[in-house]
Amino acid sequence: MNLSQMTAFRAVMNSASLSEAAEKLGRTQPAISAAIRSLEETLGLKLFERRGRQLVPVPEAQYLMAEASEILDRVSSVAGTMKSLKAGQSGSLNVACMPGPSTFLMPRYISRAVGANPDVHIVFSSRSSPQIRELGATQGLDFGFADLIGREPSTVTFRQETISANCFCAMPEDHPLTEKDAISWKDLDHVPLGLLQSSHIVRQKTVQTMIAAGITPNVVLDSQFFLPIMQFISVGRCLSIVDPLTMATEQEINSSVGRVVFRKLSEAFRYDYSIITPIYRPLSQLARRIKEGWQQEVMELLTRIEADPVYCP
């Protein structure tokens, strides 16, 4: 007994005639008749009494109708689910993001991309970049977004797509340097700065670049992440060199109520992000759609703020 036979059988049971059943299925009447005969031969049981042009179901046909309908409905449901999975409209999504973009930009994007779809289950977590790399190495997520933290892309346990863009100088709205369109390193000589913690590769790179430019870094604030520094800048305690997505986030959420402004650096200072995907955990269509959409979202955000982004797959 196959699906074609059961489909023809149910159509006949729900129709007044063979011709009506054939019309419903878009098949010929002889084809429907052949399917019914084949089904009866397979079962070794007559399902209908022939009365002229009508087929009258025997009692056993009523039992088969219930069973066949349940099977066909289940097959239809599975087919619909698979189509939805193929289109990336259902399934589960496990994503980890570094703290800056995880506060607003990434959840905003995912919520828009998924919407109110009840067929998608999301696990979204904020993790440090090393933790995200570890999750990628252990195949513990669909994809993650982190900073590159000075390491070459992995080829063993996870893949990295990189996005590089220019950093910005963040300063209080009433600072004298706001009069300039672009800030040079020399403008920051002895100026109080808020930077990432001393162990972070970006903090080290910033300090080394300043020293190489012949100026003295004056770090008065260490922070684990960039966004908290905005509050200290807003009250005039310091300036900062921040990654471009921090600038994009602050412009969107305006946590400082407009008291922090940003200026380009006259000497390009790049920040590198990475999109991490496990090698041994193939992406579902849903995860692939969301990941590729996030990459496009980041590139559009960085282009909008004129950070000169470069994507490397």
Disulfide bonds with the S-S distance in Angstrom:
none
